[in-house]
C-alpha cells in the first residue's frame, strides 16, 4: 500500500520507544515511530510514578544525555519526595507521582512536534533484511517502510495476554490491542524468546475511600526537579495515603488460592521478584501479619486512585472482597480491576553492549522486550539504543558506558552479560561504584558525552560547565579560607563538638560528619554560590577519601575492560579453560576481559587462562 524510506524505524512508543525515537531524530536522522495505538504513547500502565530508589538515578542520567523523561515528569508531577535522606548521598533518589493522562499527552506532543520524526499508528509484523542487514519493516496494515536500522521497543505487547481470575484475553496493557505477529518473525530469524509476566492492582473510586482511617503521606516541602534544565519547578504536592493489609485480607487470599491463575496454573510467564503480587506476598511471607498499601492519585482531574502494593490477578469478586478488608477501603468501589499480563521478550544475552542484535547488524532492542521492568529502565535502554542506532548509521563506534560511568552502564551490562531469568529491576546494590554514580552529578558525568554525539544541546552543556566551574571555585575557597577562633568556638558548639585549637580551614570542618556546609559558610559571602555547586562541594569534600578509593577500584577494572577479545575466538580450543567456562563464553561472546569476568560460570582461574591466551595473541601480531 505504501512504501516510504526512513533512516531509522522505532517499533513501540512506550518509555523506551519515546526516548529512542527522540534520540534518533534529534541526532539528525529521519525517524519513524510505529505504535499499535497512539493512545498508548508513554502510557503508565502500572503506577503513574517516575523515579524512586536507583530509578531516580536512571532518570537523571537520561536527562543529562538530552532525554525527555525528566522534563516530562517535572511538567506533570503531582507529588515529589526525596527517598533515603537518612542515608548517604549515594542512595538519595528522587521520586515523583505524575499525572498519568497529562504525562502521555505531553510526551505525545513532544514527539509530534520534533523535527525529523513521524509518529504513526500501525503494527509492525515483519523485519525485512537484505544481505543479513536490516532493510525495512512490513506492517499488518500492508505498509512497507524501508530503513537502515530498526529499534524494537515492544514493551509487554508481543503476544500480550491479560489475566483476571479464570478470564484471559489476548490484550496489551489497559485493554489496548496486543502485537501478535512480530514474535513469529523474530523466532524465524533465530532470536530466542522468553515468556515473562507482570501485573497491576485495581484502580478504585476516590469517593469510596475513607481517608481518615489512613496515614497521610505528604510530599517534601522543597525538592529539586528531575531535569537539570528545569528552571521554575512547581509541583502541587497532592497527598498520598498509607494503610495496611491484615489477617482478614490474608485469609480471603489463602481461601481463594485455588482460583488464583498464579497458583492454579493459569499463568506460565515468570513474574518480577521485587514487585510481587499480593498473593505471592501472603504465600511467601507467612510470618508477616500485614503489608503496606499506598493509595496514590492517577491524576489531578480523575477519581481513579492507584492501590500500590496490591497487584493481583485474582478474580473480580475476590479482589473486591480482599480490598474491603483494608482500613479505609471498607466501602471501596473498583473502577478498573487488577490484572496480570504475559508477554514475549528476548534473551538479552543475544545483544552486544550497544544493544544491537549480534547476528543482525542494524537491529537494536530496548526496554521490557529485553527482559527488564520499569519505566526508568526502559527509558535508559531506549536512549542508548537510539543513540547507537544513529552512530551505527554514521559508521562511528557505539556509545557504551562502563559500570563505573553510569547506572545505565550497569543496567545494560547486566542484561547483555548476565541476562535475566525474571523481569530485571535496577537497584543501587547492583552498582559497585555508587558513590561515584550519584543522581546529583549525573550531568557532570554524562552531559559532555551527550553534547559530543549531538544529542545534548549547547545550552545544557554550558549549564553543566558553569556548575563544574562553580563547584571547583568553591572547593578552592573552602580549602584556602579559615574560620577565626572566636567564631569557630560558637560554630562547633552548634554541632556539639569541641573546637580545634587556633583557627581551622573551612574544608577541614566540612569533612567532619556532623558539620554542615551551610552553617560553615554562613555570613562569609560563600553562601552566594549556586545551590548545585554547594551540594557538589560538600559531597566531594566530606566523602573525599571514599571517592578516591572507589576511583582506584575503577582504574583497575578499566584495565580489564581495555583487553578486547576477538569476535571469532575459539574458546573450545583454549587449553586450560574449563568446559563450562568455554561454553558460557562461546554463548555470550564478551567484548572484553572485564565483561568476561562477570559471566556466571566463569571463574577467576578461567579469566587468568584467557588473559594468558590473549597476551600470546597480542605478542604474535
N, C-alpha and C positions, 0 to 999 in steps of 0.2 A: 504493500500500500504506500509506504513512504520510506525513502532511503535518504538519510542525512549523515554527513560526516562531522564527527566531533573529535577533538584530541583525546578526551577522557570521558568515560561514562561512569557515573557513580550509581550503583544499584541500591536503593534504600535511602530514606530521608529521616531516619531516626537520629539519635545524637551522634553516632559515628558518621552517618551519611552526610549530615549537615556540615560537620567540620571538614570532612574530606572534600566535599563539593566546593565549599568556600575557599579552602586552601588551593585547590587546583585552579579555580577561576581567578583568585587574587594573584596567583603566580603567573597569570597571563595565558592560560590555556582555555580554549573553547570547551566548555564542560556541559554535560547533560546530567541532570539528576532525575532518575526514574523512581517513582514510588507507586505502590498499589493503590494508595488513596491519599490525596492531598490533605485530607483532614487528619492524617497521621504524621505530618511533619513535626519533628521534635516532640512527639507525644510522650507524656509522662504517664505510661500505662500503670505504673505502680505508684509509689509515694511521690507526690509533687514537691520534692526537696532536692536541693543540689548541695554537694559538699558533705561534710562530716569527717570523721577520723580517717586520715590518709586520703580520702576522696577530695577534700578541700585542697590538698597539695596538687592533685592532678588538675583541678580546675584552674588554679593559679598558673600552672605550667602551660596549659593550653592557651591561656590568656597571654602569657609572656611571649609565646611564639607568634601571636597575632590571631588567635582563635576567637570564637564568638560566645562560648558558653558563659564566661564570667560577665560579659557585658549584658547578655540577655537576662541573667539572673538578677543583676543589680537593678535592671529596669522593671522587673516583675515580682520582686520579693514581697513577702507578707510578714516574715519574721526572720531575724538573723541572730545567731548565737555563735560565740567562740567556744569550742569544746576543749577540754583538757587544760584549762588555765591553771589548775593546781599542780600541773606537771611542767616540765621544761619546754622551751620554745620549739624543740624538735618535733613535738607531737601536738602543738596547738593547731587546731583545724577549724576553719570557718564552715558553718552550715547555714543554709537559708531555706525556709519554706517559700515556695514560689506559687504564683497564681497559675494554675495548670493551663487554663484557656489562653490567658494573655501570653504566657511563655510560648505556646505553639504559634499564636498569631504573629507575635513579634519576630520569631525566628523565620517563619514563612515569608514575612515581608522582607526581611534581610536577604533571603535567597532570591526572591522575585526581583529585587532591585540591585542585585550585584552584577556588574559588567562581566561579560563572558560566560554567564551561567543561565541555562534554561532549566526550568523545573516542570516536569510533566507527569501526569498520572497515566501509567502504563506498566504492565507487568513483564519483567524480563523472564524469558523462558529458556533461552539458549545463549551460551557464549560462543561466538564464532571464532575460529582460529585459522590461520594460514601459515604454513611452514613452521608450525609449532609455536606461533606467537598469536596473541590476541588481535583480532581484526574487526570485531563488531559484536553487537548484541541484537538478537532477534526476540521479539516480544509476542505474547499470546494474542495481542490485538492484530498481529500480522505486519507490524512495522519492523524494518531493519535499520539499525543505526550503526554506521561504520565508526570505528575508533581505533586508536593505537594503544590504549590502556584502559583497563576497567578496574574499579574498586568495588568489591562486593561488601555491602554493609546491610545484610538482610535481617539482622536482629533475630526476633523469635518468629518470623513469618514463614520460614521454609517448612512446608507440610505442618503448619501450626494446627494444634488440636486443643481446644479448651474443654476442661472437665469440671462439672459441678455434680457431685454425687454420682448417681447412675447415668447421668446425661453427659454425653460428649459430642461435640460438633467440630467439623473442620473449620477453623477460625484463627485469625490473628488476635492480638490483644484488643480488649474493649469492643469486641464484636466486629472488628474490621476484617476484611477478606484476607485469607492466607495466600501464600505463594506456593502452589502445589506442583509446578512444572520444573523449576530450576534444579531441585535436588537430583532428579534423574539424570539431568545433563552433567552435573558435577560428578556423579558416580560413573557415568560413561567415560569421563575424562580421567578416571583413576584416582579421584580425590576421595580420601577416606572420610566418611561421615560418622557422627555420633548422635545420640538422642539425649537431649537434656530437658530439664523441666524447671519451671519457676512458677511463682504464684502471687496472688494478691489478696488482700482482705476485702470485706464488704465496704461499701460506702453507705453511710446512714444519714438520715434526715436530721439536720441540726435542731429542728423544732421538737424532736422527740427525745432530746438528751437533757438530763438533769445535771447541769454543770456544778451545782452547789455540792454534789456528792464527790466531786473530783478535786484534785490539786492543780491549781492554775500554774502554767509554765509560761512566764513572760520572756520576751526577747531581751537581749542585752541593751542597756541604755545608750551605749556608744560603741559602735562597731565599724571596722573598716569595710570597704566594698570588696568584692571579689576581683574586679578588674583594676589593673594598675592605671587604666585610662579613665576611670570614673572620677569626675571632679566633684559633682554635687550628688550626694547619696542620701536619699530619704526613703526610709522603709516604714510602713505603717505600724509594724510590730504588733500584729494581731496575736492574741494569746493562743496557746495550745493547752491541753489538759492531760493530766496523768491519772490513771486509775489502774485497777489490778484484777486479774482473774482470781478465782477462789476454788475451793473444793467442789462446789456445786457445778462450776464450769467444767472442771476436770472430769467429774462423774458423767456428765452428759457426753463428753467426748469419748471416754472409755466405753460407755454403754453402746456407742454407735460406731465403734471402730470397724465393725463388720460391714458398715455402709460407706466407709471411707475408701475412695478409689486408691489412695496411697497405700492402704494396708490390705485391701481386698483384691489387688492385682489389676486395677483399672488404669494404673499409671506405670509405664515402662521406663520413662526418662529419669535420669539422675538429677536430683534436686540440689539446691545450694545448702551447704553445711552451715554457713554463717548467717543465713536468713531463713530458718526453718519454719514450717507451718506450725500452727498451734497444736495440731495433732502430734507432730513429731516432738515438740517440747514436752507435752504431757507424757508421752510414752518413754522418751529418752531421759527425762529428768524427773523421775518419780519422787525424789526427795524434796522437790520444790513445791511448796504449798500454794504459791501464786507466781504469776508472771506479769511484767509491766505491760500496760496498754496505753498508748498515747493517742489522743483524739486531736486531729490536725485539720485545718481548713484546706479545701481543694482550690478555693479561690475567694476573692472578695465579694463576688456577686452570685455565689451559688450556695445552696443549702447543703450540698454534699460535704460530708466530713469523712476523712480517712481514718481507719482504725488500725494504727500501726501496732504490730505485734500479734495480730490475729489473722495472718494469712492462712487460708483454708480452701480445701476443695470438697468439704463436707456437703451433703445435700442441703437444699434451701431450708427445709424445716429444722434441721439440726443447727444450722447457722443462726437462725433467729432465736432458737431456744438457748444456745450457749451464750450469745451476746447479751441476752436479757438477764443473765445471772450476774452480770458485772455491775458494780455500783455506778449509778448514773445512767446506765443503759437499760434499766428495767422495762422501759416502755419504747425502746428504740424501734424505728421503722427502717428497714433496709431499702435503699434506693437502687443499689446495684449489688448483687451477691458476689462474694469472693469466688475465685476460681483458680485452678491450676492450668498451665499451658505447657504443652510439649512441643518441641521444635527440633529441627535438624541443625547441627553445627559441624564444623570440620575439626579434624585432629590438627591442632595448630603447629605441631612439630613438622608439618609439611611446608611451613613457611620459612623463609630466611629472615634475617634481622631487619630487613626493610619492609617486612610484612608482604612480600611478594611470594607467590607460589613457586617452589623451586623448579618444577617441571614445565611451567608455562610463563615465559617472560611476558610482562605486562599485565599479569593478573594478580591484583592485590586484595587482601581481605582485612576487615577491621570490625571490631565490636563484638556483639554477642555471637555472631557466626563463628568467631574464634574460640568460643567456649568461656568467655568472660561474662560477668554480670555487672549491672550498674551503669547508670548514665555516664558517670565520670570516666570509668574505664573505657567505655565506648568512644567518648569524645577524644580521649588521649590517643587511642589507636587510630581514630578517624583522621585526625590532623596529621599524624605521622604517615599514614598510608597515602593521603592526598599529597603531602609534600614529596614523598618518594616516587609516586606516580609521575609527578611533574619533573622531578630530577631525572627519572628514567627516560622521559621523552627528550630531555636536553642532552642525554648522554653523559650525565655527571654522576659521580659517586653518590650513593644513597646517604641520607642522614640517619645515623644510628647512634643513639645515646647509650653510653655505658651505664652500668648500675650506679656509678658514682656521680653521674651527671644529673640524673632526674628520676623521679618516681616513674615517669613514662618509660625510662630505660629499664627499670626493674620489671615493670609490667610486661613489656614486650619480650624481654629476655626470658622471663619465667614461662611465657606462653610458647615461644619458639624453641626453647632449650629443654624445658621440663615437660611441657604440655600440661594438660589438666584432665582429671577424670571426673570432675564436678564443676559447676559454674564457679569460675575464678573470681575472687574478690580481692581488691588491693587492701593491704593493711600496713601500718607503719612498721610492724615487726618484720615484714619481708625486706625492708630496705636496710642494708648493712651500714650505710653511711648517712643515717637520717639526720644527724646534727648538721651535716653539710647541705642536706636537701630540704631545708625548711620552706614553709609556704611563703614566709615573708621575703625570702631572697630569690624567688623563682625568676623574677625579672633580671636580676643581676647574673643569674646562671644562664638564661636561655635567650633573652631578647636580642643580644648581638647576633646569635646564630640565626634567629628568625629574620632579622634585618638583612643579613648577608645573603640568604637564599631568596630574598624578595617577597617575604610574606609579612613580617612586621613592618609597620610604617616608620618613616623618618621621625615623626612626632613621638612615637613610642620609644624609639631608640634614644632620642635626645632626652626624654624624661628619665630613662634608665641611667644615662650618663651623668645627669645632674645629681641623681640620687647617689651614685657611686662616688662622685667628686665631693659632695657634701659630707658623706659618711667618712671618707678619708680625712677631710679637713677637720672634722670634729674630733676624730680619734687623735690626730696630731695635737690638737689643742689640749685635750684631756691628758695626754702623755706629758705635755710640757708645763701646764699650769698647775699651781699648787694652791691649797687652801691654808690660810694662816692659822696659827694655833688657836686664836680666840674663837673664830667661827668653827673650827674643827671640833672643839670640845662639845659645843652645843649640837652640832650635826650628829656626832656619834652617839650622844645621849638619846637622840631621836630614834636611833636604831638599836638602842640597848647595848652598845659596845663601848669598850674603852678607847679613848683617843690615843693615837700613837704619839710618841714624844716629838716635839717640834711640829713642823708643817707636814703635809702629805700631798703627793700628786693626786689629782682627781682620778686618774685612771686606776691607781692603786686602791682607792676607796671603792670604786665601782666593781673591782674584782671580788670584793667581799660578798658572799652570798646574800646577806640581809640588806645590803645597801642598794638603794635605787638611784639611778642616774638623775631622775627629775629633781630629787632633793639636793643632790650634789651640785648641780649647775644652777639652782635657783638663785636669782639675783646676780649672776655672773655675766649675763649677756649671751651665754651659750644656749639659753632656752629659746632663743630666736631661730635656731636651726630647724629645718623642716622635721615633722614628726617621723617620717620614714627614715631619715638619716639618724635621728636619735635612737630609734629602735635598733637599727643595724649596729650602731656604735656600741650600745650597751651589750648586745648579744656577743659581738665579736670580742669585746674586752673581757666580759665575765666568763666566757667559755673558751678563751684563747687556748689553753692547754689541751683541752679535749679536741678542739678543732684541729690543732696541729697533729695530734695523734691520729685522727681519722685521715688527715691528708697524707700522712706517711703510709697508712694502710692502702690508700688509693693508689699511691705511686707504685707499690708492689704489685697490686692487681693489674694496673695499667700495663706493666711489663708483660704480664701473661696475655693480655688482650692483643698486644702487638705481634705475637707469634702467630702469623697467618698459617692456616692449614690448607694445602692444595685441595681443590674441589674433587679431584679424581683419585685421591689417595686410596690405596687398597689396605684397609685396616686388617683384613684377614691375613695378609702377608707380613704383618709386623711381628717379628719374633719377640716373645716375652709378653705380649699383650694378651690378657685373659680373653677367653671366648665370649663371655658375657659383655665385656667392655667393647670388643671388636664389633659385636652385633649392635650394641646401642650406638656406638659412634658411626657405624655404617648407616643406621636408620636416620639419625638426626643430622649427620653431616655438618658438624660445628664449623664455624668460620675461623675460629682462633682457639688457642690453647685455654684461654680463660673460660670461654663458653664450654669447651670440652670438659673442664674440671667441674662444671655444675650439672652435668648429666647424671641422673640417677643410675647407679650401677657401674659408674666409672670411678675407680679408687685413686688416691694419691700415687700409689705404685704404678698404676696404668698411665697416669699423666707423666711420671718420670720416664717410663719407657717411650712414650710418644715424644717427649722432649728430646731424648737422645736420638730418636729416628729423624726428627725434624732438623736437628743440628747436623746430622750426617748428610741430609739432602742439601742443606744450605752450603756445606763445605764443598759438595760435589759440583755445585753450579758454577 
